[in-house]
């Protein structure tokens, strides 16, 4: 009953929000050209789908998203693992991390354009940077947080090499923490997609900028909601995969 009550209240809150949103432009309290009502969104979505623009933009963004997420995650896990396992690696990279980490992803846009041009590779680069730091620190912390007693037991049973300790003890024990970082990176990568495409790379971000320059705010909302829906699907799929991978904990 508690779950049902919470679901009903959440649905009620969303319904009230949509009603207020619909009413404000219709009664002239907001400019409908700047804040279109929700009822305008289905027609705008249908128009974008019929023209083929919606599908092309979504596929381009998904390609940038998946590639940047993969590259950033792999590098983050690899370097985070090395830094978490070996104090020498952590010491060698400590000042590099402190120097580069505070730089926002958007600050890399000029270099992305200079190095890659207005091409998908530039968008992938921006997304990968945003993902890398999240996964790096999550992996480093998860590896370092593994119970030292487990490592000592593994060494007592003959797993003394770095590779054996990594495969048999550290990675399995650190997987839950790494997965938390990866799930956070899913959202960060989506937020980086628009920033990465906003300077002209084909995709959802570019289409939103084109629409905003024409004051087609209903189309902007179409792509905002599209991104929200896609992220919801991706996050749900990741949670399902995470639960399956970590089923041994139950």
N, C-alpha and C positions, 0 to 999 in steps of 0.2 A: 504493500500500500504506500509506503514511503517513496519508493521509486516511481510508482505511478503518479503520485502527487507532485513530485518534482518535475516529471515529464510534462504533466498538464500545465503546471505553472510556467515552465520554460516556453511551452507552445503559446500560452496566453500572453506572456511578455513579448514574444516575437510578433504575435498578431497585433498587439496594441502598438508596437513600434511601427509596423507597416501601415496601420491605419493612420497614425499621426503623420507619418511621412507622406502618405497619399493626400491627406487633407490639407497640409500646409501649402503646397503649390496650387491646389485646386481653389482654395479660398483667397489666393493672392497674397498670402503671408510670406511666400518665398517665390522668387522668380523661377518659373518652370523651365526656362531655357538654361538656367544655371544648376538647378536642383530638380531634375525630372522626377515625376512620381513613379512608384514601382510598376504601375499599370503600363508605362511606356516601354518597359524593358523587354517583354516578350516580342513585341513587333520589331524592335531594334535587333534582337538576337536572331529572329527569323530572317531579317534582311541580310545580316552578316553571313549567316549560314548559306542562304541561297546564292550569294555572290561568290562563295568559296573562300572569302577572306578569313573568316573565323577559323576554319579548319587549317588553313595554311599557317596562320599566326600561331595557333595552339601547337601544331606539330613542330614548328621552328623553335618555340620556347621550350617545349619538352625535350627536344634534342640538346639545346644549350644546357638546360637544367640537369639532365641525366649525365651528360659528359662532364660538366663542371663538378657535380656532386661526386661522381666516381673518382675523378682525378684528385680533388681536394681531400676526399675521404681516405683514399689509398696512401697519399703522402702523409696525411695526418696520423694515420694508424702506424705507418712505418717509422716515422721520426719520433712519434710519441712513445712507441714501444722501445726504440733504441735509447731515448732519453730516460725513460723510466727504469730500464734494466741496468744501464751503465752510467755511473756517476761521472765518468770522463766525458761522455757525450753531453750530458747536462751542463757540465762546467764549460765546455767548449762553445756551447750554443747559448748560454745564459744571457750574455750581453746582446747577442744578435736578436734574440727573442724580445728583450726589453726595448730594443731600438725599433724594430719593425712592427711589433704587435699593436702599438697604439695608432698606427696609420690607418685611417678608415678605408674601406674598400673603394669608395668613390674617388679617393685621392689617386688611385691607380689608373683611373680612366684615361688621362692623357698619355700615360705610357702604353696602355693597352692599344690605343689608336696608333701611336707611333710605331710600336713593335709589330702589330698584327693588321693594322688598317681597320676600316669599318667592315669587319668580317666576323663570322661566327666564332672564330678562335679568340677574338677580343672579349666577347661575352663569356665564353668558357673560362677565360683567365680571371675575369672579375668574380665570377661565381665561385671558382675553385679557391680563390684567396679567402673569401668569406667563410667557406666551409672548412678550410684547412685548420684555422686556429681553434675552432670549436672542437674538432675531432682530435687535434694534437693534444690539447690540455686535458680532455676527457680520457684519452688513452694513457697519457703520462700519469695522471692521477690514479687511474684504475690499476695500472701495472705496479705503481709504487705502493698502492694500498693492499696488495696481496699479502696475506698472513705469512710472515717469515717462517713460522713453524712448518707450513706446507713446503716451503722451499727446502728447509733442513731435512724434512722427511724424504723428499724426493732425492736429495743428495745421498741420504743414507741407503736408498734403494738403487743407487747407481746412476741416477740422472744428474750427472755433474756438469756436462757440457752446456754451454749457453743455449744451443738449439734444443736440447732435450728439456731443459727447464722451461723454455718458452712454450714448446708444443704441449708438454705434459701438465704443466702447472700454471704458468703465468697467464697464458691466453685463455684457457678455460675459466680460471678464477676471475679474470678481469673482463670477460665478455659482457656481463650485465652493465658495468660502468661504461664500456665502450659503446654499447647499444644506446645508452642514454644520450651520449654525445652525438651519435649518428642521427637519432631522432630529432634532436635540437637542430642539427645541421640541415635536415630536410626543410624545416621552416626558414632557416637563414638563407638557404639556396633559393627558395621561392622569392624571398624579399629582394635578393640580389638580381633576379631575372630582369625585373623592370629597370633597375639601375643600369644593368649591363646592356640592355637593348635601347635605352632611351636616347643614345647618341646616334642611332640610325641602323643598328643591326636588325634585320627582319625578325619579327616576333610580336608577342603581345605588348611589350613595352613600346615598341615603335608605333603599333596601331593605336595605342592609347594616346600617344603624343600627337599623331595625325588627327585623331578625332577631337582632342582638346583644342587644337589650333583652329578648328572649324566650329568650336562651341557645340560639338555633338556630344553633349554630356551623357545622353542615354547610351551611346556606344561605349563611352568610357566606363560606365557602370556595368555594361555587359561583360567587359573584359576583367573588371575588378571581381565580379561575382564568378566569372569563369575560373579565375585563379584560385579563389576561395574554395570552389567545388573540387577542382583538381587536387589542391593540397589536402582537402579532407579525404579524398579517395586514396591518395598516396600514403597519408599518415595511417589510415585504417589498415591498408595492406601491410605497412611496415609493422604495426602493432601485432597483427596476426602472425607475421613471420617471426617476430621477436618472441611471442608466446610459444610458438612451435620450437624455436631454437633453444629456448630456456625452459622447456618442459621438464627437464631433469630436476629443476628446483622445487617443483610442486610435490 
